[in-house]
């Protein structure tokens, strides 16, 4: 009981600090209303498609789009340049002077790619950003698969241990209580049986907690809301 109260006080203090940072100090700590053991997160196509919506991937997509525009602009070196001029002018001749408006059009037709260096640099930057983006997506996919495998192992281990520990602890306590009632067991030995059952319960909770943390990390990696 003392240990439980100590853990509760620590949790209450942690929540008070968090609530103060969030500006919601009046709210109380949430209470768990479900099993600590998480459900398995399905890695279907919809879940994997969420990777493309991650902020870092979207940022890389924006950089890639900008680089594509740079390449497109650099590849337009052959487009003729037009200059239009207009104004008032006058022309002297032997018979007098003629004044009037003049309109001129100058067309510059490029024969050589003078911006080839810029174009090559833009193309190289575009290839680099594509490679960075593809490499990061592949890395996230690999990490997702590893997290999913970790979650499955932890869930299976936690479920198996709790099933075995529950049956084992129940049998142990029942035999200990029967033996104690028949004066075949001392109170210390009875307490040891209760302590063993408690230790099994704590171990089961630790395994379930580890599985819950793995589920949280996987869900956050996919950019979703933690379960």
BELPE-V753635 format. One record per residue. N is the residue number from 0. RES is the residue in one small letter. NEAR is the number of other ideal C-beta (glycine too) atoms within 12 Angstrom. Layout:
BEGIN
n=<N/N>
res=<RES/RES>
near=<NEAR/NEAR>
END
This chain:
BEGIN
n=<0/1/2/3/4/5/6/7/8/9/10/11/12/13/14/15/16/17/18/19/20/21/22/23/24/25/26/27/28/29/30/31/32/33/34/35/36/37/38/39/40/41/42/43/44/45/46/47/48/49/50/51/52/53/54/55/56/57/58/59/60/61/62/63/64/65/66/67/68/69/70/71/72/73/74/75/76/77/78/79/80/81/82/83/84/85/86/87/88/89/90/91/92/93/94/95/96/97/98/99/100/101/102/103/104/105/106/107/108/109/110/111/112/113/114/115/116/117/118/119/120/121/122/123/124/125/126/127/128/129/130/131/132/133/134/135/136/137/138/139/140/141/142/143/144/145/146/147/148/149/150/151/152/153/154/155/156/157/158/159/160/161/162/163/164/165/166/167/168/169/170/171/172/173/174/175/176/177/178/179/180/181/182/183/184/185/186/187/188/189/190/191/192/193/194/195/196/197/198/199/200/201/202/203/204/205/206/207/208/209/210/211/212/213/214/215/216/217/218/219/220/221/222/223/224/225/226>
res=<x/x/x/x/x/x/x/x/x/x/x/x/x/x/x/x/x/x/x/x/x/x/x/x/x/x/x/x/x/x/x/x/x/x/x/x/x/x/x/x/x/x/x/x/x/x/x/x/x/x/x/x/x/x/x/x/x/x/x/x/x/x/x/x/x/x/x/x/x/x/x/x/x/x/x/x/x/x/x/x/x/x/x/x/x/x/x/x/x/x/x/x/x/x/x/x/x/x/x/x/x/x/x/x/x/x/x/x/x/x/x/x/x/x/x/x/x/x/x/x/x/x/x/x/x/x/x/x/x/x/x/x/x/x/x/x/x/x/x/x/x/x/x/x/x/x/x/x/x/x/x/x/x/x/x/x/x/x/x/x/x/x/x/x/x/x/x/x/x/x/x/x/x/x/x/x/x/x/x/x/x/x/x/x/x/x/x/x/x/x/x/x/x/x/x/x/x/x/x/x/x/x/x/x/x/x/x/x/x/x/x/x/x/x/x/x/x/x/x/x/x/x/x/x/x/x/x>
near=<8/8/12/13/11/12/15/16/15/15/19/16/15/15/22/19/14/18/18/14/11/12/9/14/14/11/13/13/20/12/9/14/6/12/19/26/31/30/18/25/34/19/26/13/10/14/25/25/18/27/32/24/19/26/14/20/28/19/18/27/24/16/22/27/18/18/27/21/17/24/26/17/18/26/20/18/24/17/16/14/14/12/12/12/13/12/12/12/15/13/13/10/9/7/7/9/11/14/13/12/12/15/13/13/13/12/12/14/12/15/9/9/16/13/20/16/13/19/22/18/17/27/22/18/23/28/18/18/27/22/17/22/28/20/16/26/27/17/19/29/25/17/22/33/22/19/29/30/19/25/35/24/19/31/31/20/24/31/24/20/28/27/18/18/29/19/16/22/27/19/18/26/28/18/21/27/21/16/19/21/13/11/11/13/21/13/15/12/20/25/17/19/28/22/19/23/27/21/19/27/24/21/24/29/23/22/30/31/22/25/37/28/25/34/34/24/25/36/27/21/31/34/22/24/11/17/24>
END
